[in-house]
Amino acid sequence: MWRYLLCTILGLLASAATVAPTTADEAAAWAALREGGHVALMRHAEAPGGAGDPPGFRLDDCSTQRNLSAKGRGDAKTMGEKFRAAGVAVGKLLSSPWCRCVDTARLISVGPVEIAPTFANAYVLADQRSVLAAGAKAVVTSWEGPKTLLVVTHGANIQALVGRNPESGEVVVVAVEGETIREIGRIPAP
């Protein structure tokens, strides 16, 4: 009996310990976005089909690429609603040229979408990964606000900047300190 009770209590404490940082992490992310001058790196919303794209895909033909699911489209719209409800002022909205990123950015609907080739899929373009990462870092570290820079890109690109691959639809909020990119917090997909 005591062993069962002890295991239950320890299990509850362990789960509380893992939930609390996530909540604080998200609160810090929203606070930074409301403050302005930070960068939000968003992995495109849910696009089923694994990693990369089907063989023979073309950037100029969305039907050859992995595209957003109905859930992904809904999540992107909801994230845009959350940005507006939180009072986040987006100064610039950049997107990878991949259709799932452009569609996510458009559905967020917080400003005009600018295609930024340096945020192209670093997983698919593995031979260009270091060039893409250097270009992405230059864009991010040159942001001076006063509003938020929102970038919709791919998990591999965000991982190259912050060291962790976010989930589909997740937003990683960062601060720029000189040439250093420091993660502030994360906002999970809706």
C-alpha positions as CSV (number, residue, x, y, z in Angstrom):
1,M,0.0,0.0,0.0
2,W,2.7,2.5,1.0
3,R,4.8,1.6,-2.1
4,Y,1.7,2.3,-4.3
5,L,1.1,5.6,-2.5
6,L,4.7,6.7,-2.8
7,C,4.9,5.8,-6.5
8,T,1.7,7.8,-7.1
9,I,3.0,10.8,-5.3
10,L,6.4,10.7,-7.0
11,G,4.6,10.3,-10.3
12,L,2.5,13.4,-9.7
13,L,5.5,15.4,-8.6
14,A,7.4,14.4,-11.7
15,S,4.6,15.3,-14.0
16,A,4.1,18.6,-12.2
17,A,7.8,19.4,-12.6
18,T,7.6,18.8,-16.4
19,V,4.4,20.8,-16.8
20,A,5.5,23.9,-14.9
21,P,8.5,24.8,-17.1
22,T,6.4,24.5,-20.2
23,T,3.8,26.9,-18.8
24,A,6.5,29.4,-17.7
25,D,8.3,28.9,-21.1
26,E,5.1,29.8,-22.9
27,A,4.3,32.8,-20.7
28,A,7.8,34.1,-21.2
29,A,7.4,33.7,-25.0
30,W,4.1,35.6,-25.1
31,A,5.6,38.4,-22.9
32,A,8.6,38.8,-25.2
33,L,6.3,38.9,-28.3
34,R,4.1,41.6,-26.7
35,E,7.2,43.6,-25.8
36,G,8.4,43.6,-29.4
37,G,11.8,43.5,-30.9
38,H,12.1,39.7,-30.7
39,V,12.0,37.0,-33.4
40,A,9.4,34.2,-33.5
41,L,10.6,31.1,-35.5
42,M,7.6,28.9,-36.4
43,R,7.7,25.5,-37.8
44,H,5.0,25.1,-40.5
45,A,1.8,23.7,-39.3
46,E,1.0,19.9,-39.7
47,A,1.8,18.5,-43.1
48,P,1.4,14.7,-43.2
49,G,3.7,12.5,-45.1
50,G,7.0,12.3,-43.1
51,A,10.1,14.3,-43.6
52,G,11.1,16.1,-46.8
53,D,9.0,15.9,-50.0
54,P,8.0,13.3,-52.5
55,P,10.6,12.5,-55.2
56,G,10.4,14.9,-58.1
57,F,8.7,17.7,-56.1
58,R,8.8,21.2,-57.5
59,L,8.6,24.5,-55.6
60,D,6.4,26.0,-58.3
61,D,3.8,23.2,-58.0
62,C,2.2,22.7,-54.6
63,S,0.6,19.5,-55.8
64,T,4.1,17.9,-55.8
65,Q,4.9,18.8,-52.2
66,R,3.7,17.8,-48.8
67,N,0.9,20.2,-47.9
68,L,-1.0,21.3,-44.8
69,S,-3.7,18.9,-43.4
70,A,-7.1,20.3,-42.4
71,K,-5.7,20.2,-38.8
72,G,-2.6,22.2,-40.0
73,R,-4.8,24.8,-41.7
74,G,-6.9,25.2,-38.6
75,D,-3.9,25.3,-36.3
76,A,-2.3,28.1,-38.4
77,K,-5.5,30.2,-38.3
78,T,-5.8,29.6,-34.5
79,M,-2.1,30.7,-34.0
80,G,-2.9,33.9,-35.9
81,E,-5.9,34.5,-33.7
82,K,-3.7,33.9,-30.6
83,F,-1.1,36.5,-31.9
84,R,-3.8,39.1,-32.4
85,A,-5.6,38.4,-29.1
86,A,-2.2,38.7,-27.3
87,G,-1.6,42.1,-29.0
88,V,1.6,40.9,-30.8
89,A,2.6,43.5,-33.4
90,V,4.4,41.7,-36.3
91,G,6.7,44.0,-38.2
92,K,7.7,41.5,-40.9
93,L,6.5,38.0,-41.8
94,L,9.0,35.9,-43.7
95,S,8.4,32.4,-45.1
96,S,10.3,29.6,-46.7
97,P,9.3,29.2,-50.3
98,W,7.8,25.7,-49.6
99,C,4.0,25.7,-50.0
100,R,3.3,24.4,-46.5
101,C,5.3,27.3,-45.0
102,V,3.7,29.9,-47.3
103,D,0.2,28.6,-46.6
104,T,0.9,28.6,-42.8
105,A,2.1,32.2,-43.0
106,R,-0.9,33.3,-45.1
107,L,-3.4,31.5,-42.8
108,I,-1.8,33.2,-39.7
109,S,-2.8,36.4,-41.4
110,V,-0.8,38.9,-39.4
111,G,0.7,40.8,-42.3
112,P,1.9,40.4,-45.8
113,V,4.1,37.3,-46.5
114,E,7.6,37.8,-47.9
115,I,9.3,34.8,-49.4
116,A,12.8,34.4,-47.9
117,P,14.9,31.7,-49.8
118,T,17.4,31.5,-46.9
119,F,14.7,29.8,-44.9
120,A,14.2,27.1,-47.6
121,N,14.1,23.5,-46.4
122,A,17.5,22.6,-45.0
123,Y,16.5,19.0,-44.6
124,V,15.8,18.6,-48.4
125,L,18.7,20.9,-49.4
126,A,21.2,19.2,-47.1
127,D,24.1,20.1,-49.4
128,Q,23.2,23.8,-48.8
129,R,22.5,23.5,-45.1
130,S,25.5,25.6,-43.9
131,V,24.8,28.4,-46.4
132,L,21.1,28.4,-45.5
133,A,21.9,28.4,-41.7
134,A,24.4,31.3,-42.1
135,G,21.8,33.3,-44.1
136,A,19.0,32.6,-41.6
137,K,21.3,33.6,-38.7
138,A,22.2,36.9,-40.5
139,V,18.5,37.7,-41.0
140,V,17.6,36.9,-37.4
141,T,20.6,38.7,-35.8
142,S,20.0,41.8,-37.9
143,W,16.4,42.2,-36.7
144,E,16.1,45.4,-34.6
145,G,12.3,45.6,-34.2
146,P,10.6,47.5,-32.7
147,K,7.9,44.9,-33.7
148,T,8.3,41.2,-33.9
149,L,9.8,39.3,-36.8
150,L,7.8,36.2,-37.5
151,V,9.5,33.5,-39.7
152,V,7.7,30.4,-40.9
153,T,10.2,27.7,-41.9
154,H,11.1,24.1,-41.3
155,G,12.2,22.1,-38.2
156,A,15.7,21.6,-39.5
157,N,16.2,25.3,-40.1
158,I,15.0,26.2,-36.6
159,Q,17.2,23.4,-35.1
160,A,20.2,24.9,-36.8
161,L,19.5,28.2,-35.1
162,V,18.5,27.1,-31.6
163,G,19.6,23.5,-31.3
164,R,16.2,21.8,-31.0
165,N,13.7,20.8,-33.6
166,P,10.2,22.1,-32.7
167,E,7.0,20.3,-33.3
168,S,4.8,21.2,-36.3
169,G,3.1,24.5,-35.7
170,E,5.3,25.3,-32.6
171,V,6.7,28.8,-32.2
172,V,10.2,29.3,-30.7
173,V,10.7,32.9,-29.5
174,V,14.3,34.2,-29.4
175,A,16.2,37.2,-28.4
176,V,19.2,38.5,-30.3
177,E,22.2,39.6,-28.3
178,G,24.9,40.6,-30.8
179,E,25.6,37.5,-32.9
180,T,24.0,35.2,-30.3
181,I,20.5,33.8,-30.6
182,R,19.0,33.0,-27.2
183,E,15.8,31.0,-26.8
184,I,13.3,32.8,-24.6
185,G,10.4,30.3,-24.7
186,R,8.1,28.2,-26.9
187,I,4.5,28.4,-27.8
188,P,3.0,25.0,-28.6
189,A,0.8,24.4,-31.6
190,P,-2.9,24.9,-30.9
